[in-house]
Structures are given as C-alpha cells and as structure tokens.
Amino acid sequence: MARIAVFGGHGKVALHLERLLSEAGHEVSSIIRNPDHAGDVRAAGGIPVIADVEQLDALEFNKLLQGHDALVWTAGAGGGSPLRTYAVDRDAAIASMAAAQQAGVPRYVMVSYYGSRPDHGVPEDNSFFAYAEAKATADTHLRGSDLEWTILGPSRLTLDPPTGRIEIAGHGATEPTEVSRADVAAVAAAVLERPETAGLTIEFNNGDTPIGEALDALRKL
C-alpha cells in the first residue's frame, strides 16, 4: 500500500483515479479547495484534504505532503482568467514539485496534455495560450527536477466510458484525437505501478492496445 496525494481531487479524472487507487489498496489524500466536494471524494475512496493550492506557502505545501509516497497533479484553473491559469497550472504546480522534493516524496505524475511543449504554437490572442504557456513551463520545470517524474499527455478529453485501451505517440498514435477521462485515470494508476516509466513523457489517445501492454512496450525500447 502506498500513500498517494492527488491534487485537484474533485476533477473528473481525479475521481476516477481515486476509485482505482483505493480499490488497489492505496491510501489516497485528495486535495480539494471546496469542502462541499468532500462527500464526492469519500464516495470515490479518497480522503478529502481541504487546501487551496493558490494560497499555500512552502511550509504548508511541505506539511501537506509529509508521509506520502507519490503525488499526482491533476489540478487546473479550468480556463477563464489567464492570471488564475498561471497561478494554478504553472506556479502552484511548480511549488508542489519543490515541496515534494523537500518532503521526500519521490514519485510525481503530471497530467498535462498532448502537445505540451515550449514551442506549442498557440497564438497569444487564443484563449488557450495561457494554459499552453503554463503547462509548458511546469512540465519543463518537472523534467529538470530530481523527482521520479512521468508526464502524461492525453489528447482531447471525453466523458465516454473507459475502454482500457490506448495508443501512445510513436507507438501507433500519429496525432492527437481523443481519450476518455476514465482511461486517463487508468493510465495514471498504471504508471504509478510502473517505476520504469519515470523520466518519460507519454502522449496518448484511445486506441486498440490494452493500457498495461502499451506501457510495458515502452520499457522494451
């Protein structure tokens, strides 16, 4: 059993993930901002922890992560204000990386998006620009850390039922299409069980290959 902190714990991916992890016997600390969401988190098998990642200082972040074995970042501003997007998707995410290192939490899984990179090509006048910039900066910072990181890059998210099957960029997927949130959660749970995925950026769509088989193929390279 591991203790796993899930940030953005009331998100649709996070609720699926909390269910999968708790069913596998792990203890899941679900970090949420709104106490009204605690019941949904408990129903999914998580332990609600009320904290606003925009307001946490370094000491509070460190205290929050003490005793955990892994961290999954699924938190996001959800669009809207560019200032809040930078505050959550970039600044708070980077703060959580520093806190993880200081608290001795070795494993870090970032839920990003397919195509996240500094040369993302999104125009500045596009409403997606702030998110693309924030994620690119956070992902780059994570890659430069000493954490055992894995960055997940799902394509367009859907509410479809889980298929249990994906295609990974370079291994069947040639461009982003779509993937269900439930399958993104399943991929996150699967990489947590596979330490050999540390140091990898995994971009993926729904596809024809079972998730475990698709991930296991990566270590054969």
N, C-alpha and C positions, 0 to 999 in steps of 0.2 A: 504494500500500500504506500502511496506517495501523497504528500500534501501539495496541492496544486492551486495556485491563485489565478483566478480568471477575472481580468479587468473588462468592464463593460458587460457585467454579468447578467443583465436583463435583455441583452440583444438576442435576436433570433438565432444566430449561430451559437452564441454562448449558452442559451438554454438547452439546445440540442447537445452541446458538448458536456454540460454539467450532468445531464442524464447519462450519457455514455460513460463518463469517468466514474460517477458514483456507482453505476451498475458494475463497473470493473473493480470496485472495492477501494477506490481512491477517496481521499477527503478533499472536498472542493470548497475553497473560500471564494465566494462570488462577490466581487467588489461592485457595488451599485451606489448611485447617487441618491435615488429616490426611495425612502423607506417604504412607500406604498407598494413597491415591487418585491418586497421580501417574501410574500406568500408564493409568488410565481417561482422564485428561486428555490424555495424549500420544496415545492412540488416537483421541481426538476432534480432534486437531490443535492443542491448546493447549500452552503451555509452563508446566509447573507451577511455582508460586512458593509456598513454604511460609510462611505467616504467619497468626497468629491475630488477627483484627481486634479482638477484645475486649482484647488486650494491647498493641496498637501505640500508641506515643506519637506526637505531632505530627511529630517529626523522622523517625521510622521510616515513617510514612504518606507523608510528602513524598518520602522517598528511594525508596520503592516505586513512586511514580507518575512519577518523573522520566523524561522522554523519551517519554511516551505522548501520544497524540492524543485519546483518548476513554476513558471509564470507563462500564462497565455494572454497576449494583448489583443482583445477584440474591441476595445473601447474606441469610440469615434464621435465626433461632433454631429455627424449625420447631415452635413451640408449646412446651408444657411450662412451665417456670419463667417467671413474669412478669418476674422480675429479669433473667434472661438475654434475654428478649424485648426489654426496654427497652435492655439493653446492646448488642445487636446491631442490631435493627431501627430503633432511634432513635439511640442515642449513637454507635455506630460508623459508621452511615450519615452522620450529620451531620459526624463527624470526617473522613470521606472527602471530603466536599464542600469543607471548608476546605483539606484537603491538595491537592485538585485545583486550587483557585484558586491556592494558593501555588506549586504545581509547574508551573503554566502549562498545565494540561490543560483545554481549553475546553469539550469536549463531555461531557455527563453524561446517561446514560439510566437512569432509575429504574424497576425492575419493582415496581409496587405492586399494588393490587387494585381492582376495580370497586366504587366506593362509598367509597373512602378520602377522608375529609374530617373536619374537627374536629367537625361535628355528625353523626357516623356513627350515633348512636342505639343503639349496642350497650350493654346494661346492664352495670353494674360487676360483677355476680355471674356474668356469662357468661365462659366460658373464652377467648373471642375478644377480650375487652375490651382486654387489654394489647397485643395485636397491632394492633388498630384504633387505639388511642391512639398507639402507637409510630409507625405508618406515617403517621398524620395529621400528627404533629409533624415527622417527617422530610420529608414531602412539602411541607409549608408552609415549612419552612426552605429547601428547594431552590428553591421558587418565588421566595423573597426574595433569592436569591444572584445573582451576576453571571455564573454559568455559562450555557452554551447548553444548557439542560435540556429533556428530554422525559420526561414521566411516563406510563408505561404502566399501564393498569388492566384487566387481564384478569379475566374472570369465573371461575367455579369451574373449576379445572384438571383435565384428564383425561389419561389415558395413551393416548388414541386416536391413530391415525396422523395425520400432517399432511394438511390439506385444501387449504392455500394460500388459503383464503377466510375472510373475517371480515365482521362488521357492526359499525360504530362507533356509539357512543351519539350520538343526534341525527342519524344518517345511516343509519337502518334499525333499529338496536337501540333498544328502548324500556325494557328491563330486563335485569339480568344473568341469563345462563343458564349456558353452559359453553363452554370453549375448550381445545383440546389444547395441551399444553406445547410440542410441536413448532411449532405455529403461533405461540405467544407468542415463541419464539426467532426465528421468521421475521419477525415484526413488529419485534422489536428490531434485527435485522440491517438491515431495510428503513429504519427511521428513521435509523440511523447513516449511510445513504447519502443521506438527505434532510435537509440542514441547515435547510430551511424548516419542519421540524416542531419546531424549537426554540421553547420557550415554550408548548407545547401539552400538555394532559393528554388522553390518548387511552384511553377506556374501550371495551372491545370484547368480543364473543362470536365464536364460529364463525358463519359466515353464508354468503352466496351471492356476495359480491363479492371478486374477486382482491385479495390484500393490497396490492399496488402501486397498483392502481386506487383502492382505498378510501383509502389515504394521500394519493394525488395529489389526490383530490377535496377534501381539507381545505384545500389552498392556494388553491383557487378561491373560497373564501369572502371 
